[in-house]
């Protein structure tokens, strides 16, 4: 795998050659120290946005009012942000004013948690004025400076702290968790879209049980869409020993715990700002999950569900029934693969064929006949062959 820092070093060198400081910062440094996969590297510099744009010929202003410029180079694109300080925050979310500075320590001081307030130069030397590496070694989530101040600046940090518990299996430092619980009401000020991002990362984290318990213990759940009256449902979710589930499967499991019906599911997920596509996929999985909990798959249900929904439904079925043997997933997948058709578009006759054969205009009979053909092909009573289908229809018509 390509080292993401190695490929970004020329960007740092170009900034340094122009007389500016430049470092890797934030989550990429934290994940490097944790030996976790790194998706993107962020770069902080003493150069102002205008100075960055003079150094690199191809740039995009993606957040220039906050000092961020996207730099396009041969081996990728990198967000470069100017060292800055931030004035008083408004709406418990964004600073009223940003001031560009030349001092790295002052820039790191404005960050949320000590583990995210570490910089690294191109030689992999750490600049760690707030002992973030020690916090990482101790598996501790601790704010930079006063936790009350950090949460008042951006209340979403309350959920970020708990999300990191789920993702990293860290603990929240005592003073930080106390301040978090005392200021949880500030989450009222935070947009649902931002809460959703953190909640979804929490739901698929390896340590989600501990994180969900913190949501309950600190009353965070009271400020999440559709969950205010659902403590018992969340306690039920926590009790499940879960094999790895993707985010749509976790939403489906939560909905099962909430015991929502079809219309309630749509309202709940819309309140969480999920897309129409996501709502449909989750609704479909829940529909087949409820059927699967009552009976085994029929060939018609396998056909109607499709591979992805079968796999998701079966994983959830195993979790809910606390079955550790996952071989049934493979068995149902094999049965699906053996179906003679996977979609009605694969049937080798069309409505036009039927109208020609019977010399009849379209109408309800057409849909009924195509459905009859489909079911007989699925049950292997009829080959998916145009001539055979015609022959079968003619015989049926003579009866």
C-alpha positions as CSV (number, residue, x, y, z in Angstrom):
1,X,0.0,0.0,0.0
2,X,1.3,3.5,-0.9
3,X,2.3,5.5,2.2
4,X,0.0,8.6,2.0
5,X,2.5,10.7,3.9
6,X,5.3,9.8,1.5
7,X,3.3,10.9,-1.6
8,X,2.5,14.2,0.2
9,X,6.0,15.1,1.2
10,X,6.7,17.0,-2.0
11,X,3.8,19.4,-1.1
12,X,5.4,20.1,2.3
13,X,8.8,20.6,0.7
14,X,7.4,23.1,-1.8
15,X,5.9,25.1,1.1
16,X,9.2,24.9,3.0
17,X,11.2,25.9,0.0
18,X,9.1,29.0,-0.3
19,X,10.0,29.9,3.4
20,X,7.0,28.6,5.2
21,X,6.4,26.0,7.9
22,X,4.2,23.0,6.9
23,X,3.1,19.9,8.8
24,X,0.8,16.9,8.7
25,X,-2.0,17.4,11.3
26,X,-5.1,16.0,12.7
27,X,-6.7,12.6,12.2
28,X,-4.1,11.3,9.8
29,X,-1.4,11.7,12.4
30,X,-3.5,10.2,15.1
31,X,-4.3,7.2,12.9
32,X,-0.7,6.8,11.8
33,X,0.3,6.6,15.5
34,X,-2.5,4.0,16.0
35,X,-1.4,2.0,13.0
36,X,-4.9,2.5,11.5
37,X,-5.7,2.9,7.8
38,X,-5.3,6.5,6.7
39,X,-7.7,7.9,4.1
40,X,-6.7,11.5,3.7
41,X,-3.8,13.6,5.0
42,X,-4.4,17.2,6.1
43,X,-1.6,19.8,5.9
44,X,-1.3,22.9,8.1
45,X,1.0,25.8,7.1
46,X,2.2,29.2,8.2
47,X,1.5,30.4,4.6
48,X,-1.7,32.4,4.1
49,X,-4.2,31.1,1.5
50,X,-3.0,33.8,-1.0
51,X,0.6,32.7,-0.4
52,X,-0.4,29.0,-0.9
53,X,-2.1,29.9,-4.2
54,X,1.1,31.7,-5.4
55,X,3.1,28.5,-4.7
56,X,0.8,26.0,-6.4
57,X,-0.5,26.7,-9.9
58,X,-3.7,24.6,-9.5
59,X,-5.9,25.3,-6.5
60,X,-9.5,25.3,-5.5
61,X,-11.0,27.6,-2.9
62,X,-13.0,25.1,-0.8
63,X,-13.0,27.0,2.6
64,X,-10.8,30.0,2.0
65,X,-12.6,32.1,4.6
66,X,-11.4,29.6,7.2
67,X,-8.0,29.3,5.5
68,X,-8.4,26.1,3.5
69,X,-7.2,25.7,-0.1
70,X,-7.4,22.5,-2.1
71,X,-4.1,22.0,-3.9
72,X,-4.1,19.8,-7.0
73,X,-0.7,18.1,-7.8
74,X,0.4,15.3,-10.0
75,X,-0.1,12.6,-7.3
76,X,-3.3,13.8,-5.8
77,X,-5.2,16.6,-4.1
78,X,-4.5,18.0,-0.6
79,X,-6.3,20.3,1.7
80,X,-3.9,22.9,3.1
81,X,-5.1,25.1,5.9
82,X,-3.3,28.2,7.3
83,X,-2.4,28.2,11.0
84,X,-5.3,30.1,12.7
85,X,-6.9,31.2,15.9
86,X,-10.6,31.5,16.4
87,X,-12.7,34.1,18.2
88,X,-15.8,33.5,20.2
89,X,-18.1,30.9,18.6
90,X,-21.7,31.5,17.5
91,X,-24.5,28.9,17.4
92,X,-22.2,26.5,19.3
93,X,-20.8,25.6,16.0
94,X,-18.6,28.1,14.1
95,X,-16.2,30.9,15.1
96,X,-17.4,34.5,14.5
97,X,-13.9,35.3,13.2
98,X,-10.8,33.5,12.1
99,X,-7.4,35.1,12.3
100,X,-4.4,33.7,10.3
101,X,-1.3,33.3,12.4
102,X,2.3,32.0,11.9
103,X,2.5,30.0,15.1
104,X,1.9,26.2,15.0
105,X,1.3,25.8,18.8
106,X,-1.5,28.4,18.8
107,X,-3.1,26.6,15.9
108,X,-3.0,23.2,17.6
109,X,-4.4,24.8,20.8
110,X,-7.8,25.5,19.1
111,X,-8.4,21.8,18.2
112,X,-10.8,19.5,20.0
113,X,-8.9,16.6,21.6
114,X,-5.3,16.2,22.5
115,X,-4.9,13.1,20.3
116,X,-6.0,15.3,17.3
117,X,-3.7,18.2,18.3
118,X,-0.4,16.6,17.1
119,X,1.6,17.8,14.1
120,X,4.2,15.8,12.3
121,X,6.9,17.1,10.0
122,X,8.1,15.5,6.8
123,X,10.8,13.5,8.7
124,X,8.0,12.1,11.0
125,X,9.1,14.1,14.0
126,X,6.1,14.9,16.2
127,X,5.2,18.3,17.5
128,X,3.0,17.5,20.5
129,X,2.6,20.4,22.9
130,X,-0.5,19.0,24.6
131,X,0.7,15.4,25.2
132,X,-1.6,13.9,22.6
133,X,0.7,11.0,22.0
134,X,0.6,10.1,25.7
135,X,-3.2,10.2,25.6
136,X,-3.1,7.8,22.6
137,X,-0.8,5.5,24.6
138,X,-3.2,5.6,27.5
139,X,-6.2,5.2,25.2
140,X,-7.7,8.4,26.6
141,X,-10.0,11.0,25.0
142,X,-9.2,14.4,26.5
143,X,-9.9,17.9,25.4
144,X,-7.2,20.5,24.6
145,X,-7.6,22.8,27.6
146,X,-11.0,23.3,29.3
147,X,-13.6,20.6,28.2
148,X,-16.4,23.1,29.0
149,X,-14.9,25.7,26.7
150,X,-14.3,23.1,23.9
151,X,-17.9,21.8,24.0
152,X,-19.4,25.3,24.1
153,X,-17.3,26.2,21.1
154,X,-18.7,23.3,19.1
155,X,-21.3,21.1,20.8
156,X,-20.9,18.4,18.2
157,X,-17.6,17.6,19.9
158,X,-19.9,15.9,22.6
159,X,-20.9,13.3,20.0
160,X,-17.4,13.2,18.4
161,X,-16.0,12.1,21.8
162,X,-18.4,9.2,22.1
163,X,-17.9,8.3,18.4
164,X,-14.2,7.9,19.1
165,X,-15.0,5.6,22.0
166,X,-16.8,3.4,19.5
167,X,-14.1,3.6,16.8
168,X,-10.9,3.5,18.9
169,X,-12.0,1.7,22.1
170,X,-10.7,4.6,24.1
171,X,-12.1,5.9,27.4
172,X,-13.2,9.5,27.9
173,X,-11.1,11.3,30.6
174,X,-13.0,11.9,33.8
175,X,-13.1,15.7,33.6
176,X,-14.1,15.5,29.9
177,X,-17.0,13.1,30.5
178,X,-18.3,15.3,33.4
179,X,-18.3,18.4,31.3
180,X,-19.9,16.4,28.4
181,X,-22.8,15.3,30.6
182,X,-23.3,18.8,32.0
183,X,-23.4,20.4,28.6
184,X,-25.3,17.7,26.6
185,X,-28.3,20.1,26.2
186,X,-26.1,22.1,23.7
187,X,-26.8,19.4,21.2
188,X,-30.2,21.0,20.6
189,X,-28.3,23.7,18.7
190,X,-26.6,21.2,16.3
191,X,-28.0,20.4,12.8
192,X,-29.3,16.8,12.4
193,X,-27.0,16.3,9.4
194,X,-24.0,16.8,11.6
195,X,-25.3,14.5,14.3
196,X,-26.1,11.8,11.7
197,X,-22.5,11.7,10.5
198,X,-21.2,11.1,14.1
199,X,-24.0,8.7,15.0
200,X,-23.5,6.5,11.9
201,X,-19.7,6.3,12.6
202,X,-20.6,5.3,16.2
203,X,-23.0,2.6,15.0
204,X,-20.4,0.7,13.0
205,X,-17.5,1.1,15.4
206,X,-16.0,-2.0,17.1
207,X,-16.8,-0.7,20.5
208,X,-20.3,0.5,19.8
209,X,-21.8,-1.1,22.9
210,X,-19.7,1.0,25.3
211,X,-20.5,4.1,23.2
212,X,-24.2,3.4,23.2
213,X,-24.1,3.0,26.9
214,X,-22.5,6.5,27.2
215,X,-25.3,7.9,25.0
216,X,-27.8,6.6,27.6
217,X,-25.7,7.5,30.7
218,X,-25.1,11.1,29.6
219,X,-28.6,11.6,28.1
220,X,-27.2,12.3,24.6
221,X,-30.0,10.1,23.2
222,X,-32.6,12.7,24.3
223,X,-31.3,15.0,21.7
224,X,-31.3,12.6,18.8
225,X,-34.2,12.4,16.3
226,X,-36.9,9.9,17.2
227,X,-35.0,8.5,20.2
228,X,-36.1,10.7,23.1
229,X,-38.6,8.1,24.4
230,X,-36.7,5.1,23.3
231,X,-34.3,4.2,26.2
232,X,-35.5,0.6,26.4
233,X,-35.1,0.1,22.6
234,X,-31.5,1.4,22.8
235,X,-30.9,-1.0,25.7
236,X,-32.2,-3.8,23.6
237,X,-29.8,-2.8,20.7
238,X,-26.9,-2.8,23.2
239,X,-27.7,-6.4,24.2
240,X,-27.2,-7.8,20.8
241,X,-23.8,-9.5,20.1
242,X,-23.2,-8.2,16.6
243,X,-21.2,-9.7,13.8
244,X,-19.9,-6.9,11.6
245,X,-22.8,-5.0,10.1
246,X,-22.8,-2.2,7.5
247,X,-24.5,1.1,8.3
248,X,-27.8,0.2,6.6
249,X,-27.9,-3.0,8.5
250,X,-27.3,-1.2,11.8
251,X,-30.2,1.2,10.9
252,X,-32.3,-1.9,10.2
253,X,-31.4,-3.5,13.5
254,X,-32.2,-0.2,15.4
255,X,-35.6,-0.1,13.6
256,X,-36.2,-3.7,14.7
257,X,-35.5,-2.7,18.3
258,X,-37.8,0.3,17.9
259,X,-40.5,-2.1,16.5
260,X,-41.5,0.5,13.9
261,X,-43.9,-0.3,11.1
262,X,-43.5,0.7,7.5
263,X,-44.8,4.3,7.7
264,X,-43.0,4.9,11.0
265,X,-39.7,3.7,9.5
266,X,-39.9,6.3,6.7
267,X,-40.8,9.2,9.1
268,X,-37.9,8.2,11.5
269,X,-35.3,8.0,8.7
270,X,-36.4,11.2,7.1
271,X,-36.0,12.9,10.5
272,X,-32.4,11.6,10.4
273,X,-32.0,13.2,6.9
274,X,-31.3,9.9,5.2
275,X,-31.6,9.9,1.4
276,X,-34.6,8.4,-0.4
277,X,-32.3,5.7,-1.7
278,X,-31.1,4.8,1.8
279,X,-34.7,4.9,3.1
280,X,-35.8,2.5,0.4
281,X,-32.9,0.1,1.0
282,X,-33.4,0.0,4.7
283,X,-37.2,-0.3,4.4
284,X,-36.7,-3.2,2.0
285,X,-34.3,-5.0,4.4
286,X,-36.7,-4.5,7.4
287,X,-39.6,-5.8,5.3
288,X,-37.8,-9.1,4.5
289,X,-36.4,-9.3,8.0
290,X,-39.9,-9.4,9.5
291,X,-40.8,-12.1,7.0
292,X,-37.6,-14.1,7.7
293,X,-38.3,-14.0,11.5
294,X,-41.6,-15.8,10.8
295,X,-40.5,-18.3,8.2
296,X,-37.7,-19.6,6.1
297,X,-37.0,-18.1,2.7
298,X,-39.2,-19.2,-0.2
299,X,-37.8,-19.1,-3.7
300,X,-40.2,-16.3,-4.5
301,X,-38.9,-14.2,-1.5
302,X,-35.3,-14.9,-2.5
303,X,-36.1,-13.7,-6.0
304,X,-38.0,-10.6,-4.8
305,X,-35.3,-9.6,-2.3
306,X,-32.2,-10.0,-4.5
307,X,-28.7,-10.9,-3.3
308,X,-27.8,-7.8,-1.3
309,X,-31.0,-7.7,0.6
310,X,-30.8,-11.5,1.3
311,X,-27.3,-11.2,2.7
312,X,-28.3,-8.2,4.9
313,X,-31.5,-9.8,6.1
314,X,-29.7,-13.1,6.9
315,X,-26.9,-11.4,8.9
316,X,-29.6,-9.5,10.9
317,X,-31.5,-12.8,11.4
318,X,-28.4,-14.4,12.9
319,X,-27.7,-11.4,15.2
320,X,-31.3,-11.2,16.5
321,X,-31.4,-15.0,17.1
322,X,-27.9,-15.0,18.6
323,X,-26.7,-17.6,16.1
324,X,-22.9,-17.7,15.7
325,X,-22.8,-20.2,12.9
326,X,-22.9,-18.1,9.7
327,X,-23.0,-20.9,7.2
328,X,-26.7,-20.3,6.5
329,X,-25.8,-17.0,4.7
330,X,-23.8,-19.0,2.2
331,X,-26.5,-21.6,1.8
332,X,-29.2,-19.0,1.0
333,X,-26.8,-17.2,-1.3
334,X,-26.2,-20.5,-3.2
335,X,-30.0,-21.1,-3.4
336,X,-30.4,-17.6,-4.9
337,X,-27.6,-18.2,-7.4
338,X,-29.5,-21.4,-8.5
339,X,-32.6,-19.5,-9.4
340,X,-33.4,-19.8,-13.2
341,X,-33.9,-16.0,-13.4
342,X,-32.9,-13.1,-11.1
343,X,-35.1,-10.4,-12.6
344,X,-38.3,-10.3,-14.8
345,X,-36.3,-8.6,-17.5
346,X,-34.6,-11.9,-18.0
347,X,-37.8,-13.7,-19.1
348,X,-37.5,-14.6,-22.8
349,X,-40.9,-13.3,-23.8
350,X,-42.5,-9.8,-23.8
351,X,-45.9,-8.3,-23.6
352,X,-45.8,-7.7,-27.3
353,X,-45.2,-11.5,-27.9
354,X,-48.3,-12.4,-25.9
355,X,-50.5,-9.9,-27.7
356,X,-49.2,-11.2,-31.0
357,X,-49.8,-14.9,-30.0
358,X,-53.3,-14.3,-28.7
359,X,-54.2,-11.6,-31.1
360,X,-55.5,-9.5,-28.1
361,X,-54.9,-5.9,-27.0
362,X,-53.2,-5.1,-23.8
363,X,-55.1,-5.2,-20.5
364,X,-55.0,-6.7,-17.0
365,X,-54.7,-10.2,-18.6
366,X,-51.3,-9.3,-19.8
367,X,-49.8,-8.5,-16.4
368,X,-51.5,-11.7,-14.9
369,X,-50.1,-13.9,-17.7
370,X,-46.6,-12.5,-17.4
371,X,-46.7,-13.1,-13.6
372,X,-47.9,-16.6,-14.2
373,X,-45.0,-17.2,-16.6
374,X,-42.6,-15.7,-14.1
375,X,-43.8,-17.9,-11.2
376,X,-43.7,-21.1,-13.3
377,X,-40.1,-20.3,-14.4
378,X,-39.1,-19.7,-10.8
379,X,-40.5,-23.0,-9.6
380,X,-38.7,-24.8,-12.5
381,X,-42.1,-25.9,-13.9
382,X,-41.4,-24.0,-17.2
383,X,-38.1,-23.5,-19.1
384,X,-37.2,-19.9,-19.8
385,X,-37.4,-20.6,-23.5
386,X,-39.6,-18.6,-25.9
387,X,-40.9,-21.6,-27.9
388,X,-41.5,-23.6,-24.7
389,X,-43.3,-20.7,-23.1
390,X,-45.5,-20.3,-26.2
391,X,-46.3,-24.0,-26.3
392,X,-47.2,-24.0,-22.5
393,X,-49.5,-21.0,-22.9
394,X,-51.3,-22.6,-25.8
395,X,-51.9,-25.8,-23.9
396,X,-53.1,-23.8,-20.9
397,X,-55.4,-21.8,-23.1
398,X,-57.0,-25.0,-24.5
399,X,-58.0,-26.3,-21.0
